[in-house]
Amino acid sequence: MSAEPELGVQRVTMPKWGLSMTEGRVVEWLVGEGTGVRRGTSLVEIETEKSVGVVEAVQEGVLRRIVAPAGARVPVGGTIAVLADPDVPEEIVEQVVADAQVQLAAGDVEETGGPQLAVADVEGRTITATLSGAGPETVVLVHGFGGDKNNWAFVQDALSNTYRCLAIDLPGHGSSDKDVGDGSLEHLASVFSGWLEQMENGPVHLVGHSLGGAVAVAVARSRPDQVRSVTLVAPAGLGSPPDVEYLRGFAEATARRELNPLLSRLFADKRFVTRQMTEDLLRYKRIDGVSQALRQLLQTLLDGDRQALDLIGTLGELAVPVVLVWGAEDRVLPAPDVSGLPPRVSAHVVPGVGHMVPIEQPAQVVDAVREAVAAASRRPDPYQAS
Amino acid sequence: MARKISYRQAINEALVQEMERDENVIVLGEDNAGGEGAPGERDAWGGVLGVTKGLYERFPGRVLDTPISESAFVGAAIGAATAGKRPVVELMFIDFMGVCFDQIYNQAAKFRYMFGGNAITPVVIRTMYGAGLRAAAQHSQALYSVFTHIPGLKVVLPATPYDAKGLLIQAIRDNDPVIFCEHKALYDTVGDVPVESYAIPFGEASIVRSGGDVSIVALGRMVAVASEAATELAGAGVDAEVIDLRTTSPMDTDTVLESVEKTGRLVVVDEAPPRCNIATDVAALVASQGFEHLQAPVQMVTAPHTPVPFSAALEDLYIPDPSRVVAAVKLAMEKGS
């Protein structure tokens, strides 16, 4: 979305969820013309070739005009609606709408604000990430086992409105080098810290999903100077009985028919498993070295039928704010009894959501990150204060 | 990390990466070294359409330029495969396969079986097929059905640059003889291909587009034709599923049957003439194993039972096009509903 505060008019544009997205289809408007909205109000459902997501309002205003009705296909960056303060004259809104229609008709739409690919060399390994947004605070997103930076597409898009935001491909994943060393959590944390040193000067807010949650905790423990807060989304290492069949099956699956039923376990709503999601994962899994990397990481995750990682103690020792989000319907790493966690952890269990909270309910993750950032700014930064 | 390269470059990259990974991989074929060493000529021609360009200098002694004697050099490649090499031999046009057929179907295809599983023949025969280049009846055929017929051979027909690279890498690593069929008209098509090395397992069809109204099964160049038809049909309210078989031997029968179970209607698009081709094979599969799911007769879109014409106007009519696929789908939708 692009803001034009001087006019009190804001164009709602087709987001860019992930590097490969070029256009989206408007599924349904969730608010009608003339409705007042607040920052964070869900405006519209957008379908891409990979999935369906929701665009939220970035600021307060009235939805003055819908430019792209349900069913319309719009290129990334194209204006799909106009938000404005109630006192903005109708002519100004009309002018913005008319300009937008001319642009769309001419196909003259510029992609703005989408994520950029950032490639780094960490001790001879290629580590890739997407970078978007700007702001005084930096948020770094760390995906889970078998995932990649694109898992965060919705979350990253929303966070980029207020923060500088990076989503990494961990070793063995996405476009990063497939070498995972000994596959240990310490190794992943050390590569991550090396990468972060290259990308950022100051401490950041870490957000980790699943295995990435364990990596975030490990980094916060080993390099407290790099971390201002930790947001954990269905993290490994907090005692949940894991779905061993899923984890081993995912590591071994090579065919679509093996992978598809496994993927549906990740979500409360199976419609999130699209043809393109399965295809993208198969393409990842076919790359030389990936199977080996996943098997290696599995040894870090599993001890027989239980989780090999136990980070509950570490969590209690961290000096930074910790916010936890978990889907109540998570079958891969079911939410543990959160009352057993250190009391300083702010925990949210979200009903009707499975393991892939960043895809099923990105707004919950975004809210959790904002809570963590706010909590971090309330407490003195020990590395700045002295 | 993926970037856009052509089908031709994807095949070349697969060869480079496998030759770097395994020194037993060698390349043989006509005109591989054409031009190399001639005055003012540093680089070899790289085969008739330049697919192996750059390999001759990069892998000294491992790219063999052969005389125009298919029976000799295909036989040599098969022999080398039995002796521990992993040869990739280029047999310019699939139409010329006849002169070395004994080596292929009565020797290479039989070794593993006749030696009780103790012999392997990891040879890849790369070859060009298909009409559309005004190359007339002896250089334009779609003869993959002939090889699909023979037990002991694997038959591969990549439809995209991504599949071309991943299927060729799999073909080179496979321990059986593989007939790798490249459509001439696809060489300049471009698509996302990972920089990394990857192998696509044989016998897994690709669901190019998912849909609930009708299953369109296609292969090779016909996948793009079927996809174009599906896009047009979507505008007319018909939601077609497009399946790319990728390999005809082994064939992914499960994906075809599951799709027809869902849609109840089947259209098969095949560039080969209509008798004993892949379309009839898929139609027979569904008729015998999925009959209860069919709501209408199977429609087949194929070339006619004639040689490929040299007349440009006739050749254009010979090749199945999207409008014929759309017409077949409409027929499948009308009947039985």
Boltz contact constraints between the chains, C-beta under 6 A:
constraints:
  - contact:
      token1: [A, 175]
      token2: [B, 1]
      max_distance: 6.0
  - contact:
      token1: [A, 254]
      token2: [B, 201]
      max_distance: 6.0
  - contact:
      token1: [A, 255]
      token2: [B, 204]
      max_distance: 6.0
  - contact:
      token1: [A, 275]
      token2: [B, 207]
      max_distance: 6.0
  - contact:
      token1: [A, 275]
      token2: [B, 210]
      max_distance: 6.0
  - contact:
      token1: [A, 286]
      token2: [B, 198]
      max_distance: 6.0
  - contact:
      token1: [A, 287]
      token2: [B, 196]
      max_distance: 6.0
  - contact:
      token1: [A, 287]
      token2: [B, 198]
      max_distance: 6.0
  - contact:
      token1: [A, 288]
      token2: [B, 197]
      max_distance: 6.0
